[in-house]
Amino acid sequence: MIELTKEYIEHLKEVIELKDETAAVGMLQELYPADIAELFQELDLDEAIYLYMLMDGEKAADVLMELDEEDRRKLLKELPSELIAKRFIDFMETDDAVDLMRELDEDTQEEILSHIEDVEQAGDIVDLLKYDEDTAGGIMGTEMIVVNENWSMPKCLEEMRSQAEEMDEIYYVYVVDDDERLRGVLPLKKMITSPSVSKIKHVMKKDPIAVKDSDSIEEVAQTIEKYDLVALPVIDSIGRLVGRITIDDVMDEVREQHERDYQLASGISQDVETSDNVILQTAARLPWLLIGMIGGLGNSVLLGGFESSFAANPKMALFIPLIGGTGGNVGIQSSAIVVQGLANNSLKQGNVWKQIVKESAVSLINASIISLVVFIYNFFMLNNRAITASVSLSLFAVVMFASIFGTLVPMTLDRFKIDPALATGPFISITNDIIGMMIYMFITAALS
């Protein structure tokens, strides 16, 4: 494997500047598509386009899909539609082609489709573009080996050879009936041990695991993980085989979803990359910062209402960070566990009360230990029994509230089809901070 050192990149730039096509092609042949995509981050747009024109269509298409979305968009913007169609789309599998097309506006999509000579391929792309991109239909490809259950083994092998010529990878051989409905999977072992069987349906593995084209990506990922599959057939509402999803397609989508959830939980409202410009990154971060600011102002107004209590007991202020921070941490822990359970399908909406009871038991233990530790510390370090009692009682109440609140919020959001990852970030922290302060102030006022 070639290491992309500074010297290597500088040498490549010199080759490009000299327009030495032979040397440039030789250097590209030594690299994998993922390496070339990484290399392109060090080149300017003109240099990248020059190298693209030197690569064969298949490798150029692979490199294009390895680029991050922003770099890919910049490159495609500089290329004519006909070149995109003949240089990239023609060499892509339908699922990759659809992913690429989704990044373009409708006018550009139509122009590219008009330049695709393979009418069947263009038709498949148009059909797949109709699916929601977050469903099985939106990420599936149509390239697969399909045989009829009534074919003999010799005819089946002949058809498989013909279909395999246009495929890069073969995972399974799917068996359908005369109405194109999925009936089974043909194991490789049966092809070897039953070379002259009269009908495939006698040796196929019946009732294969499949997903519907309307199923969510999360459901697809859970099915692949549960049954340890490398590919999964996709059927429509009446059971007809319409495509297949490979594990690499699912992993890409799951990774992107996790990145979005992580950013959402961190208070970033849009999907952004480090390469995005200042305006885009600011727009993604500012909304939650403003909400946090409003929450902070609300907190200051709340504390201002107890100014006399602070004047009488100045040491009360020492425990404000403790109360707010503990509540926020407990809430995020609880919500993170629930969000994870909802994501991997281990937590069902029907188990709401069971989860609340379990979380209450956990929080009861945690709250008791935390409040006891703080009580012992304050008992010996502070000469003020009222503050000692109020801080310990407040911590106990805040931990209990934050834990249950952090459990209920993501489950409620999920019920209303809102991404529950919202609950693991600033929303929980801000809410728990304000309510934690209210609990602390009211308990302190009651004990004073």
Disulfide bonds with the S-S distance in Angstrom:
none
